[in-house]
Amino acid sequence: MSNELFISVSPSEIVFALVEDKRLIELTREKIGTKFTVGDIYLGKVKKIMPGLNATFVDVGHEKDAFLHYLDMGPQFSTLNKFVQNITSRKGKVLSTTKIQPEPDINKHGKISQLLKAGQNILVQVAKEPISTKGPRLTSELSIAGRYMVLVPFGDKVSVSQKITTNEERDRLKRLIQSIKPRNYGVIIRTASEGKMVADLDQELKRLIAKWESMLPKLKKVKVPGLALGELSRTTALLRDIYTPDFSNIHIDDYAVYEEVSEYIERIAPEKKKTVKFYDKNVPVFDAFGIEKQIKASFGKTVTFKSGAYIIIEHTEAFHVIDVNSGNRSKAANNQETNALEVNLAACEEIARQLRLRDMGGIIVIDFIDMNDNDNRQLVYQRMKEVMDADRTKHHILPLSKFCLMQITRQRVRPEQNIDTSEVCPACKGTGKVSPSVLFADEIASKVDYIFSDLNHKKITVEVHPYVEAYLKNGFFSLVRKWRWKYMKKIELKGIESMALLEVRFFDEAMEEIIF
């Protein structure tokens, strides 16, 4: 199994596409300059205590106040709160975390009004990004994530990822971390630490502690509400969570991001630095490697997956519904039960892929094709658990009911990935009427003439559908060549798969779009 990561950078966003064996399995879009991402630590101000919810709303600078529940405050909240109040209220040198005296753990059945009051400053971390009309969800159990471990200031426990299954390795890692971690720090050992030597783990532990300690003096200068410690850049943070040694290539179309990724890979896996490749060709990276085509095929309401079978995905405010259909497959099967089992087993793999691809969270209800045999229902349940093992997001799967309904809960920490694959016709603007297609080339020629003759540009880039590109470049005396000779100017023609058939875009020398 080979994994490839494609990173496309535009002025407004960065898009990450993870491909496994040439198949798109994850797509992440990050707006450039986005605030309130998971992992950011803010110094906020308590706005309103809600005793009935045993929660509070906190102002962290978002248009909607963030939500903090009592159960998300963490057992060491009293220690954290006292530490923060001392830092923000006193002058002089800030004490190291290792030198403070921990306070008793808070009562897990206590009341939030006993710990907080309106107007109080509080150090919090974003646990869920703003979704729809809701503000961020917060936690006061702070953590700083690294590749091999997660540092928990004011904690004391060392826990090991459940995905590390061998008892010997779990015991080795736990003893190792306990021997090197300082006082007043807890550690969660991540799956990537399996088999790592003490030098690698010690180096990262020291780096995470230094990151935390460097934030503390800055708390004196933070204007409340304000950001105290930001996560890594989204590119590096994503690589930290998904990178494995079996990555064959990482393709990036922006040189600054390419250098950032190269530096990170050289630090964590020097022998893999050559897998990071800068893509600088004219055709967009997603078009060149077929990613754009897979996006169009994967994000519709109906998704086909095997021999005519398909699933229908519906979204509601409360939950998501996925309906499995056999399509025309039933004709080839020996009997209905066998056909239903084969389609349902195949659907499990596609559904697991869709959950990751769209980052669907909350409650997901799957309506599988009816099966009478209880053993077959158990097979489908086991298959779904197997294919969901690769999903890093926390989830829980319930067995099929006798009506072949399955329920899955999947943690939601950021808005769902939703891409509208339908397009409004750029030629008719949705009216259903277009000018004759034989005149399309003449329309392009007219606009080229206007750009060179009236606007006096020296060079233009014309983006069209690949079919139109082939037509304009056809033959030795192609239309593009004639235009170049006529105006003695540079004309670059690009075929973009994501564009509609009769769509055209013009760009000047600085790649600024020319609007007509």
Beta strands, then each sheet from edge to edge (+ up, - down):
strand 1: 3-9
strand 2: 13-20
strand 3: 23-31
strand 4: 41-50
strand 5: 55-59
strand 6: 66-69
strand 7: 121-128
strand 8: 137-139
strand 9: 144-145
strand 10: 149-153
strand 11: 158-160
strand 12: 185-189
strand 13: 226-229
strand 14: 247-252
strand 15: 276-278
strand 16: 302-306
strand 17: 309-315
strand 18: 319-325
strand 19: 362-367
strand 20: 395-397
strand 21: 405-410
strand 22: 459-464
strand 23: 490-495
strand 24: 504-507
sheet 1: 3+ 2- 1+ 14+ 15+
sheet 2: 6+ 5- 4+ 7- 8+
sheet 3: 6+ 5- 4+ 13-
sheet 4: 9+ 10- 12+ 11+
sheet 5: 16+ 17- 18+ 19+ 21- 20+
sheet 6: 23+ 22+ 24-
end
